[in-house]
Amino acid sequence: MSAKSETRDFLWFLAKLAVFVFVLRSFIVSPFNIPSESMQPRLLIGDYLLVAKWPYGYSRYSLPFNLPLIPGRILASTPKRGDVVVFKAPPNQKNDYIKRVIGLPGDMISVRGGTVYLNGQAIRKQKVADLVIPVSPNMLDAAAKEGSPSPCYRPKFEEDAPSGGRQCRYPQYRETLPGGKSYNVLDLVPDGAADDRDTVLVPEGHLFMMGDNRDRSADSRFPAVEGGGIGLVPEENLVGKAMISVFSTDGSANWLLPWTWFTAARWNRIGEGF
């Protein structure tokens, strides 16, 4: 076989591989990593998960780089309350966010005293055991970028760990939606800015999203402002449904030291569903 023929075959292989990856990421599954603490306790900085693309249908936001190849939204389906979803966040429709669906079209949502009200009824919220997580390098990096005085958000949540080092202890609650879906949330600051929000009617074709870490999430409780809240999210902006955690790292790995790739892994978080 000539060198020219080998080159042609190799380029043809690369083209087929590119098409396969494009189809896989656009229509089946796509990876997503967690860069913030807005979805604690379910998701930590350094978690990696797979997002299923088919549950809610497809739009341009399902495609890499938001390619305008799909008009509107096809094979559309509305999420269920409690689903954890990835979407393109208003106002710029460019950044990927991950939040929990709380309000569907036609729902009335308000927040009073830190309790979420759905169509006039309080979502059941029960105190459970505190969330305790060790301070990790990626938490230290995030705190430094945010200018936070502590990797635990506030110094009062930071304490000595029994095995050495430091850990964060956060008050944790269990919310249960009317359909029976339950999940844990954090409420760190009583009477915080997000604890009392006026009633909002979710219009047709939109969703009300909230982060599980209620005092550290810019979500639908706040108007869509660049660098701030996201307002009500159009269903067309949906990217997919969080499916399963496939990897998690505490941020201590050094790419030049392969053995640290294993010591940095949080193996107990791999395989968790939603």
Helices and strands as residue ranges (DSSP letters): H 3-27, E 29-33, E 47-52, E 58-59, G 60-62, G 64-66, E 73-74, E 84-88, E 96-103, E 108-112, E 115-118, E 121-122, E 124-134, H 137-146, G 155-157, E 158-160, E 166-176, E 182-186, E 197-201, E 206-210, E 233-234, G 235-237, E 238-248, H 260-263, G 267-269
